[in-house]
Amino acid sequence: MPNLTLTPLALGDLDDLHDFEQRNRAFFETWINARPEDYYSLDGVARAIDAACRDAEQDRGYQFLLREDGVLAARVNLSQVRRAHFHSAWLGYRVGEHHQGRGLAKAAVRLAMQQAFAELALWRLEATSRIENPASIQVLTANGFVQFGHARRCFQLGQAWFDLLHFEAHAEPR
């Protein structure tokens, strides 16, 4: 059984995150739009980490890294945190290409949900998935997310338009 840890993103993660993003860039860009070219430099990743740390300090968003036996395998983000009247955030995740198919996304989302609901006192998480990504849909539904919407031709990747399925999960009432 591998040892999985989910930790908040910190400047000490710079080298690991830079390597992770470089190695998985082409793979990630088959599912999501490319980041700006300067993101992939060491300075670009350092700036992104700094921005993520500021977001966490200001309760706007939280980024976590999942390590398997000490090796960075996935990222999980809670973005667009809304407190007053909502206590919600958007969940996003990505697993490195060579870490696919072993349940790491499911574990990463489960651990992030524990952080969101227990530690951060959020009540609702939303996430989206393309219809063409049944593995991602399975990750969400296995973690208790329920589909509540279907947006047609709302996401452009390259020259193609894709539908997105919308999901939500709620904290257990206290």
Steps between C-alpha positions, in 0.01 A plus 500: 500500500658830396536785746292795374536850638313817406679820596439870429714641223806683635812663357702196610312304231652708218736241352249212525215705353715639218607145408140372526366774274780458245464120480120510469450810290407329171277249678311769693455710188298222337228574761541865596625816332871573512639728763706797379848398383672692782315291761724203421823674601631461853417867565151453356424209732644696794266791418206256478587354841528848648159594357349175636639570846352853493165356390504259796595778744207706371256204492452524121634159404705205615740279309619162618753246380446126525813295548519125470788365708653848488469544121279781368218326312207743487370848571163596649368855507214667680445825314246782492428470871180686588427543868203723578174315435670223298807348672590333172790443264583342165696176507755416234761227481762353272701182532834456329497283189709221651284490814170440316272202558596419859229685693713803586248752365227343710722513809613856428141622466396315817785658697429845356133465593601420857709819504220703344223384729683439829792743502376783277133485607368501143151362443490444123747405229439518128695332222469444126606224268493453128271221384800346322672443835312212667786442744459852638123456524561178695741679736235760580206262542709258710562791736131586534470769233164513323448635151271802493553641155620457144640801318516453124789628288629716785869408511742563214825305472694584188245537224248255650207568731406256777211447738559510875313307766453689828526322835452598864573351840393625840641470851305284739263714710638564848 
